Amino acid sequence: MNNVYVTSMGKFLPGEPIGNEEIEDYLGRINGKSSKSMRRILEQNKIRYRHYAIDKEQRSLYSNAEMAALAIRDALDRNPNASERDIDFLAVGTTQGDLLVPGFASMVHAETGLPVMEIATHHGICASGMQAMKNAYLQVLSGESRVAISCASEFPSRVFKHTRFEAQQAYQDSPVPFDTDFLRFMLSDGAGAAILQNCPAPSGLSLRIEWIDNKSYANSYDVCMYAGSNKDNKEHASWQDYRTIHEAADDGAVNLKQDIRLVNEMPKVGVDRFFELVEEGAVDPASIDWMVCHYSSHFFRDEIFRLLRLGGLTIPEEKWFTNLYTRGNTGAASIYIMLEELLGSGKLSPGERVLCMVPESGRFQTSYMLMTVVGSKEEVLQAPFEDREPEAPHLKYDSTNNVQAHLVRQLVHVWIDFEQKLARVPIIYKLYHGKFTITDYKSLMENIRQQVIDGSQWIARAASYIPIEHIDLRSTFIAHARDEHRDFEILERNYVAVGGELAAIQSGEKNHRQRGVVGLPVPACEPRQPCRPHRRYVDYRGTRLPDGPLLGRNDSQSAGAGRRASIVLALS
């Protein structure tokens, strides 16, 4: 038997993070009315952001298979030790694929363009991702495969479009039942993937899988989370038993639902299995350094903690890891997306134990996986930066003032949009992924120093056009200019410290975008009108490095994002 290691992980989260206030802009308002239960559901699950693979016209931007393939590609791009020609097994899990047949793994395999290999489709709900993981694990453990891929992807947003419910006869004059409406504000889209090999990565960290435990309790429970039938209609056991597909749809049989009378059994089943694993000697709670638990809502987290305390086998709260609140509940993909973030966070150390828990309410399953962190601590310390979730600065304002509240919401959205786009700039991407070189750093300093010199002058000029009734804002601009007017000297010192010649950076020329904006007049605000910052800003997102492509996209969309972000930066 071989040891099995997760040597890299990847993810794909479509589009920008979507805040709670925008959910119904994407999913739509059923019959033009906002959901009465949305606020209560969001207060319980505490999810702040999620991702959708549809736009505000409910058009699909990706297929489920495409998202899975993009997550796999992300994992492969991070793994120089896994050649495509060596991959001989692919296991994929999902709740609902793009087609009824063929199997989802076939569609994902086609999207990846990887060579001929053995594949396996795991159809279920949250546990299907762990079933795929165990299949890949057993393939490598037994020696059947040297390199295997495990992946899970979910695309629930498209089944929650308002138009799907408005077309159903049952809901023409009545609201959508809570067991369906509830899930519209719980689930979101995304994909994750893991590369499994019989040896650890030559550098960085890997996760050695000690064991995976999957258990079904379908013999003891009725269906809880399901699609394809209507429990209230005993005449038809399946949507396929209706005379027509239209009748099945009109009766709500095709809708994804969760029986809220049963769902509270899920944490009980999961914690009971944990106690059994402790009794069997498979888990020592005191040895667990990280508990990575896929709970679908913060509500269930509290219930799991309560049940563990009752059993006297608690794992301290600071050892628990989740990104539910910022990535959303992506079903079967959640455990992959959590592990991907934890593995790249810099928080792990060799020798630590990671216990993963995935409960499923479909007809009740529980999955556990124990992993050990392996690798070199020195290499861990050399990891560049933590790929953190974008977060706007805290702004103080009068919440009773509707204008201020609206402005702050817009500023927060602009800030997060800016940080998301900034993370995709090639040179920033290199920083996050440990590929940033001294040459890159020197090139960056050479390009931005020229604009930094002019930056404080532009801020001061902008301040001079702010009318007296906004003198506090003018003072903020002037203070910001005072703080920054000698920042170029810091860049020069850093440049020399890494081996650059002072004369080289001081003789640098402004790049084409800087030359295009420096010297342009800043128009004064109209009398008695609030001062609006001028739309032209110095922006280094298009800076061209001597040895490569543009730092960022130089189209109107990205430039607009840079200009909007400049406003926030000036106020922060």
Secondary structure, 3 states (H helix, E strand, C coil): CCCCEEEEEEEECCCCCEEHHHHHHHHCCHHHCCCCCHHHHHHHHCCCEECCCECCCCCECCCHHHHHHHHHHHHHHCCCCCCHHHEEEEEEEECCCCCCCCCHHHHHHHHHCCCCCEEEEEECCCHHHHHHHHHHHHHHHHCCCCEEEEEEEECCHHHHCHHHHHCCHHHCCCCCCHHHHHHHCCECCEEEEEEEECCCCCCCEEEEEEEEEEEECCCCCCCCEECCCCCCCCCCCCHHHCCCHHHHHHCCCCCCEECCCCCCHHHHHHHHHHHHHHHCCCCCHHHCCEEEECCCCHHHHHHHHHHHHHHCCCCCHHHEECCHHHHCECHHHHHHHHHHHHHCCCCCCCCCEEEEEEEECCCCEEEEEEEEEEECHHHHHCCCCCCCCCCCCCCCCCCCCHHHHHHHHHHHHHHHHHHHHHHHCHHHHHHHCCCCCHHHHHHHHHHHHHHHHHHHHHHHHHHCCCCHHHHHHHHHHHHHHHHHCCHHHHHHHHHHHCCCCHHHHHCCCCCHHHHHHCCCCCCCCCCCCCCCCCCCCCCHHHCECCCCCECCCCCHHHHHHHHHHHHHHHHC
